[in-house]
Every structure is written in C-alpha cells, then in structure tokens.
Amino acid sequence: MRAPISLFLLLALSPDAGAQRRPAAPAAPFKTPLTLAEMSHKQAVVVTSKGTFVINLLPEVAPNHVGYFLKLARQGAYDGTTFHRAIRMGIIQGGDPLSKDPAKKDLYGTGGLGILNAEFNATPIARGAVAAVLQPGKPNSAGAQFFIAVTDQPALNGQFTVFGRVADGMEIVQQISEAPVDAQARVSERIEIASVTIRDTPPPDALPFASATAEEMAGYHVVLETSKGDITLALRPDKAPEHVRNFLRLAQSGAYDGTTFHRVVRGFVIQGGMMSTRATPLTQKQESYVHTLQPEFNDTVHVAGTLSMARTDDPASASTSFFICTAPAPSLDGKYTAFGEVIAGMDIVQTIECAWIVH
C-alpha cells in the first residue's frame, strides 16, 4: 500500500505560502454545453517531447470533466504545458497552465484548478486511468490539471474523478514516470505537451492474421536476426495453427525485438522469446498479443532444429517463450507444442549453444 499512500500525498500536497495566491475561482462551476452524443467516441492524441499517447474520453461517467478537457484542448490550452510531477511507476501529473512559464516552476501544480465540481464514479484508478487533480481537501476543485495512473492505485478509487483511459502509448506514460525528480517529486527535466488533438475514435485495427488460413500462414518464413547471425524458421500451421498465428502476430509487431536467448541446455535446447528479457517495455498493442495458448500437441517429433513452445507444468501456459532443439529430445514429444523448424542457420543455433557460458 506504500505507493498509493505516497500518491495521495503528492496530489494533496499544499503549496507554500507564495504559491497559495491564486485567482479567485469562478462564481459557478463549469458545466459543459455539449451533449453526450457530441462528446461520445472521442479520443485525445497527446503529443509530448517523450512520444505520443492516446486517451479514450469517458463522458458517460464525467460529462463536465470531459467537456472542459475538450474545451481546453480545442483552444490549444495544453500546448506548451509540462508533466511537472511524477512518481516512478505510480503516476504522472500535468496540464497546469502555469507550467508554460519556466520562471514559475515553484508554482507548478497550483494553477488551473477550482473550475469543476466532482463527478466521482465507479471507474477504478487502474493502469491507464486519467483523472482530475484536486486542491488539498477540496473535492469540488478540479480544473485543467490531470494525472495518469501508471500502475493500479486502488487506494485512490472514488476520491478523484476519472474521465479517460489511455488507449495507446502507455509505454510513453511509463517512460515519463521514470524521469528524474527532486525530493518533492517535481520532474527535473522539462517534459512538454506539444499538442492535444481531439479526434473521433477510429475503428479498431483488424487483428493481424486473424483470418489467415493454414495455407497462407505456411507461406511465411520468420528470420531471427541475432547477434550471432540469422536463423530462418519455417512454420507448421497444419500442426499448430493458433501457435503459428500468435507467433506471426508477435513477430510482425516487433514484440520479440530486443529479447534474448535466456536459457541454454547443451545437447538439448536453446530458449528465447521471454518478454521480461526485452530492453524496452512492450507497447500497448504488443501487450495485447501476449496471452496464454491452449496446447496443440501433435505428432511432430522433437529433433535437432525443431521449433517448439516453452511452458510451465500447466499444459495451457505457453505464451511467448519458445525453444529450438539442438539434439533429439523424444521426452518432449506429445507434451510440448512443436510448430516449426529451422530451415537455415542451424550453425547459428549451434554457435549460440556453444557460446553459452555458465557463471
């Protein structure tokens, strides 16, 4: 619970005496003139100096917050503001109009508030949730500022108005959360919002290879470009169509890029494809392709060059990690899903096997 408690203290942090001098709040809270239909199915494309992410807006749970966000975005009010506070793997906070001015850095976090009444709702403050920042002890004090949860923050549920959810680019949000900060969690570097553009939510992308036939999938070869050389794989969708389908999906999306061969057993297998070995986080789209697979055990024998899927003791636990046999392994036959074979680069497989050093 330590991280959510720290987050609450950050958002409720009182500014110093000088920072408390703010313009008076409007006499009446903002109420959007937009109808629910006019606000529905809208996304905000947020371009930052670290990259771009996209927010799905939720007018059905917080119409005035969404209406105010739309108003500011369309006016360009967020352009040139910064993400001024962050908790590593916790939250990022931005949208303060004062943050356009580097000379007002000590006041960041105090501007643009006192505009909206609370619209607390049942939407959890989970990874990707976008919610309104409040003044200390004042539930009806939201405004331009917002924060994004990088990880689930259940201790904050019901205390802040959630009005959106990151639909794409969570890896950028996470990267911002990892920026250097001072003792007050103020971001040391200037991470600017270049623009916030409102667009209609586009139709979902077709899932790659979703309708591909076994014959079509068999026409693909996958080349593993490794630091030791290239390994070319032919796939067997006639034996394991769903394993091949997901392997192609992961490969095409770049999910395997930057992973390593993390396990070698000489005279047995080399194993790779584990996402935790990646040098950088998966994108949201790549993450959506990572899931467990039902076994497709078949009559393919495990011999040198066989491509097969790694798993735990649970037969339905295969996900992304695969192995290539370096010798016959009959003990694996019918117990692991074989779905392809090496057709070029077996010498590279052997090089990786021989290069492995046990420390």
Phi and psi in degrees as a GROMACS rama.xvg file:
@    title "Ramachandran Plot"
@    xaxis  label "Phi"
@    yaxis  label "Psi"
@TYPE xy
-61.4458  -42.3484  ARG-2
-63.3256  -47.1722  ALA-3
-61.6076  -36.5203  PRO-4
-63.3799  -44.79  ILE-5
-60.3479  -38.8558  SER-6
-62.997  -43.4159  LEU-7
-61.5572  -41.7674  PHE-8
-64.2188  -35.4981  LEU-9
-64.2243  -48.6071  LEU-10
-72.072  -25.1441  LEU-11
-99.8856  12.7817  ALA-12
-64.9234  125.875  LEU-13
-79.4518  135.227  SER-14
-73.5919  168.186  PRO-15
-73.1053  177.91  ASP-16
-58.4797  -41.1679  ALA-17
-65.0032  -35.8011  GLY-18
-73.284  -15.1128  ALA-19
-79.9465  -3.96323  GLN-20
-81.8079  99.2717  ARG-21
-120.39  156.475  ARG-22
-60.6356  148.664  PRO-23
-62.7399  143.953  ALA-24
-68.3498  154.06  ALA-25
-59.5754  155.089  PRO-26
-63.7315  -34.51  ALA-27
-126.626  144.19  ALA-28
-66.0132  152.895  PRO-29
-66.5216  135.129  PHE-30
-130.201  126.331  LYS-31
-69.9695  138.908  THR-32
-82.8675  -7.31244  PRO-33
-77.3348  145.469  LEU-34
-82.2848  163.594  THR-35
-59.0448  -39.0123  LEU-36
-63.0779  -36.9773  ALA-37
-71.2842  -22.5624  GLU-38
-100.431  -13.6051  MET-39
-73.8858  152.483  SER-40
58.198  43.327  HIS-41
-115.148  146.482  LYS-42
-126.042  151.139  GLN-43
-110.129  122.52  ALA-44
-96.3296  112.479  VAL-45
-104.228  110.83  VAL-46
-97.4626  120.668  VAL-47
-122.065  171.901  THR-48
-71.34  -7.6734  SER-49
-103.144  -10.9205  LYS-50
139.747  -175.723  GLY-51
-114.501  138.549  THR-52
-133.956  163.075  PHE-53
-124.874  135.538  VAL-54
-112.951  128.714  ILE-55
-82.5546  123.395  ASN-56
-85.8601  149.209  LEU-57
-123.666  69.713  LEU-58
-66.0113  -21.6348  PRO-59
-68.1219  -20.5966  GLU-60
-109.475  -19.6  VAL-61
-150.17  69.2315  ALA-62
-61.8314  -40.1952  PRO-63
-72.5459  -35.475  ASN-64
-65.1973  -43.9426  HIS-65
-65.8689  -42.7458  VAL-66
-60.2091  -39.7776  GLY-67
-70.7068  -40.2928  TYR-68
-61.4222  -43.7174  PHE-69
-61.0562  -43.3648  LEU-70
-58.8672  -49.3906  LYS-71
-65.16  -43.9068  LEU-72
-61.737  -43.7689  ALA-73
-69.1411  -23.408  ARG-74
-84.8254  -6.53172  GLN-75
76.3763  19.1838  GLY-76
-67.3276  -25.0936  ALA-77
-85.9521  -15.5184  TYR-78
-63.6177  124.102  ASP-79
90.3663  -4.40615  GLY-80
-79.8972  172.597  THR-81
-128.33  164.214  THR-82
-87.0484  105.878  PHE-83
-99.1625  -16.1162  HIS-84
-135.454  149.758  ARG-85
-157.137  146.853  ALA-86
-119.887  123.548  ILE-87
-53.6538  122.53  ARG-88
57.6643  24.518  MET-89
-119.424  -73.5384  GLY-90
-148.38  165.033  ILE-91
-127.297  148.326  ILE-92
-132.095  133.924  GLN-93
-157.497  -170.374  GLY-94
93.2282  0.230688  GLY-95
-71.2035  121.724  ASP-96
-61.7122  -24.8632  PRO-97
-66.4626  -21.54  LEU-98
-74.9694  -2.74082  SER-99
-67.971  -23.9403  LYS-100
-106.533  107.864  ASP-101
-58.1217  -24.6149  PRO-102
-71.8712  -14.8044  ALA-103
-103.188  25.8322  LYS-104
-56.3017  -35.875  LYS-105
-67.048  -16.9618  ASP-106
-98.5394  -5.66011  LEU-107
-55.3488  135.523  TYR-108
101.576  -8.65393  GLY-109
-108.551  -10.2242  THR-110
-94.9669  158.909  GLY-111
72.3978  19.8982  GLY-112
-108.304  178.593  LEU-113
75.041  31.212  GLY-114
-111.242  -31.9529  ILE-115
-122.697  141.402  LEU-116
-77.609  154.221  ASN-117
-61.9567  144.382  ALA-118
-130.535  56.2773  GLU-119
-57.7994  141.608  PHE-120
-145.504  177.459  ASN-121
-84.0061  0.167892  ALA-122
-65.7042  122.111  THR-123
-70.3361  148.894  PRO-124
-86.1925  77.3574  ILE-125
-103.925  177.006  ALA-126
-49.8693  125.215  ARG-127
94.2167  -10.0885  GLY-128
-66.9353  138.548  ALA-129
-111.08  124.331  VAL-130
-136.627  161.503  ALA-131
-84.4714  139.348  ALA-132
-79.7506  146.879  VAL-133
-120.59  155.564  LEU-134
-72.3935  153.441  GLN-135
-55.7027  124.009  PRO-136
70.1518  13.0164  GLY-137
-125.22  95.8445  LYS-138
-64.406  -26.3585  PRO-139
-100.835  53.6262  ASN-140
-134.367  20.4184  SER-141
-71.2191  167.984  ALA-142
-169.732  -125.553  GLY-143
-76.1982  -30.5396  ALA-144
-75.524  147.09  GLN-145
-142.77  161.434  PHE-146
-131.623  155.769  PHE-147
-123.009  128.825  ILE-148
-79.0716  125.166  ALA-149
-86.0094  -31.277  VAL-150
-131.361  166.224  THR-151
-58.5212  135.555  ASP-152
-128.067  68.8804  GLN-153
-62.0741  -26.0484  PRO-154
-66.3809  -15.2669  ALA-155
-98.2858  -5.65962  LEU-156
-56.5539  133.734  ASN-157
79.368  -2.41015  GLY-158
-104.476  -14.4405  GLN-159
-136.588  148.623  PHE-160
-82.2918  114.165  THR-161
-83.472  128.269  VAL-162
-131.496  7.19403  PHE-163
-166.684  173.076  GLY-164
-148.153  135.572  ARG-165
-67.2558  122.668  VAL-166
-96.1636  -24.6599  ALA-167
-156.849  142.602  ASP-168
94.3252  21.3965  GLY-169
-60.7916  -24.1081  MET-170
-65.3966  -29.7657  GLU-171
-72.2331  -43.7445  ILE-172
-58.7033  -44.2299  VAL-173
-62.8107  -41.5422  GLN-174
-61.7524  -40.5489  GLN-175
-62.5679  -39.0842  ILE-176
-64.3029  -21.3087  SER-177
-92.7316  6.10735  GLU-178
-66.9335  150.526  ALA-179
-61.1683  140.953  PRO-180
-133.493  163.706  VAL-181
-91.941  -170.115  ASP-182
-65.2234  -22.1639  ALA-183
-96.4898  14.6437  GLN-184
66.1551  21.6092  ALA-185
-82.5913  130.78  ARG-186
-67.0345  130.264  VAL-187
-74.024  -40.1646  SER-188
-92.0519  163.291  GLU-189
-91.7968  108.056  ARG-190
-105.65  99.0587  ILE-191
-89.4746  148.302  GLU-192
-89.7282  113.074  ILE-193
-74.6555  -40.2206  ALA-194
-162.749  154.205  SER-195
-126.975  113.449  VAL-196
-111.655  132.867  THR-197
-94.7451  133.652  ILE-198
-141.436  160.651  ARG-199
-67.4814  142.083  ASP-200
-64.6402  120.543  THR-201
-72.5821  158.11  PRO-202
-62.2827  150.802  PRO-203
-63.0154  146.058  PRO-204
-65.4181  144.156  ASP-205
-65.0915  137.775  ALA-206
-68.1497  121.444  LEU-207
-56.9256  137.002  PRO-208
66.1742  10.2969  PHE-209
-59.8958  -38.3768  ALA-210
-106.894  8.13341  SER-211
-66.5372  136.288  ALA-212
-80.8647  165.391  THR-213
-58.8835  -39.2576  ALA-214
-64.5489  -41.3924  GLU-215
-65.727  -43.009  GLU-216
-67.0925  -32.5676  MET-217
-66.5661  -17.5928  ALA-218
-77.66  -8.11625  GLY-219
-93.7519  140.147  TYR-220
-113.321  142.896  HIS-221
-110.348  128.63  VAL-222
-106.277  118.556  VAL-223
-88.3419  107.688  LEU-224
-88.6669  103.787  GLU-225
-108.059  168.623  THR-226
-68.9204  -9.62595  SER-227
-104.297  -9.12289  LYS-228
136.927  179.309  GLY-229
-95.1285  142.459  ASP-230
-124.048  123.796  ILE-231
-103.446  131.265  THR-232
-115.53  135.152  LEU-233
-99.9348  145.613  ALA-234
-110.594  155.677  LEU-235
-121.554  71.9389  ARG-236
-66.1724  -18.1949  PRO-237
-68.2045  -22.163  ASP-238
-99.1106  -34.4106  LYS-239
-149.066  72.2493  ALA-240
-60.7766  -40.0087  PRO-241
-75.4157  -32.1618  GLU-242
-65.5521  -42.8067  HIS-243
-65.4024  -42.5255  VAL-244
-58.7952  -47.2564  ARG-245
-73.6463  -33.3204  ASN-246
-63.2647  -43.9956  PHE-247
-62.6323  -40.8596  LEU-248
-61.8047  -47.1413  ARG-249
-64.9027  -42.476  LEU-250
-64.7349  -46.0625  ALA-251
-64.0769  -35.1926  GLN-252
-76.4432  -11.1095  SER-253
85.6708  11.2408  GLY-254
-61.9527  -32.2987  ALA-255
-81.7101  -11.643  TYR-256
-64.0808  129.487  ASP-257
86.4614  -0.949962  GLY-258
-80.9673  171.44  THR-259
-127.195  163.563  THR-260
-81.0825  103.709  PHE-261
-95.0071  -9.49191  HIS-262
-144.715  130.985  ARG-263
-134.03  129.168  VAL-264
-119.61  108.55  VAL-265
-59.9997  137.556  ARG-266
75.0777  14.2919  GLY-267
-140.925  -76.8753  PHE-268
-149.856  160.234  VAL-269
-115.971  139.332  ILE-270
-126.803  135.959  GLN-271
-147.719  -170.28  GLY-272
86.545  7.0658  GLY-273
-78.8157  126.058  MET-274
-66.3824  -24.5527  MET-275
-69.3338  -11.6475  SER-276
-90.8558  -2.07369  THR-277
-64.1327  147.022  ARG-278
-76.1983  -25.3579  ALA-279
-130.798  157.124  THR-280
-64.7669  153.946  PRO-281
-66.2834  149.099  LEU-282
-74.4267  165.813  THR-283
-59.4288  -39.9807  GLN-284
-64.9558  -43.4879  LYS-285
-61.6035  -42.2835  GLN-286
-58.5325  -35.5701  GLU-287
-67.0749  -17.7923  SER-288
-90.7293  -5.47903  TYR-289
-92.0857  114.388  VAL-290
-159.817  164.563  HIS-291
-77.7491  154.738  THR-292
-119.055  141.295  LEU-293
-69.1983  141.799  GLN-294
-62.5176  145.264  PRO-295
-128.784  57.322  GLU-296
-59.7273  141.683  PHE-297
-147.007  -173.92  ASN-298
-89.4466  7.88798  ASP-299
-67.9692  130.216  THR-300
-88.1467  148.031  VAL-301
-88.866  105.722  HIS-302
-125.934  177.004  VAL-303
-54.8991  125.519  ALA-304
97.972  -9.62826  GLY-305
-68.8412  134.52  THR-306
-99.4743  126.126  LEU-307
-143.819  164.592  SER-308
-98.743  130.859  MET-309
-76.854  155.318  ALA-310
-159.045  172.214  ARG-311
-90.6901  -162.243  THR-312
-65.2906  -21.5594  ASP-313
-78.6753  120.573  ASP-314
-59.5222  -23.9509  PRO-315
-101.708  33.5291  ALA-316
-109.988  1.19845  SER-317
-62.6015  143.127  ALA-318
-140.385  -79.9009  SER-319
-122.797  -24.8145  THR-320
-77.8947  131.404  SER-321
-127.444  166.177  PHE-322
-137.992  156.568  PHE-323
-119.807  125.426  ILE-324
-71.3764  141.339  CYS-325
-108.099  -0.180936  THR-326
-162.839  165.761  ALA-327
-57.5132  137.912  PRO-328
-138.655  69.7802  ALA-329
-61.8477  -20.7957  PRO-330
-66.8088  -15.3325  SER-331
-93.0455  -14.886  LEU-332
-60.1409  130.427  ASP-333
75.0462  0.321534  GLY-334
-117.861  -17.8122  LYS-335
-129.204  147.416  TYR-336
-83.8296  105.513  THR-337
-81.0384  133.238  ALA-338
-140.143  13.8109  PHE-339
178.394  -174.529  GLY-340
-154.494  157.478  GLU-341
-76.6048  127.222  VAL-342
-112.805  -9.6062  ILE-343
-159.1  141.191  ALA-344
96.1475  20.2931  GLY-345
-63.3822  -27.1799  MET-346
-65.8805  -30.8794  ASP-347
-70.7958  -40.082  ILE-348
-56.4428  -45.3873  VAL-349
-67.0952  -35.345  GLN-350
-62.8784  -44.0478  THR-351
-63.2339  -41.2862  ILE-352
-61.503  -43.6554  GLU-353
-78.7139  -23.7793  CYS-354
-79.8224  -13.8573  ALA-355
-67.4056  126.162  TRP-356
-115.935  126.352  ILE-357
-88.4483  121.203  VAL-358
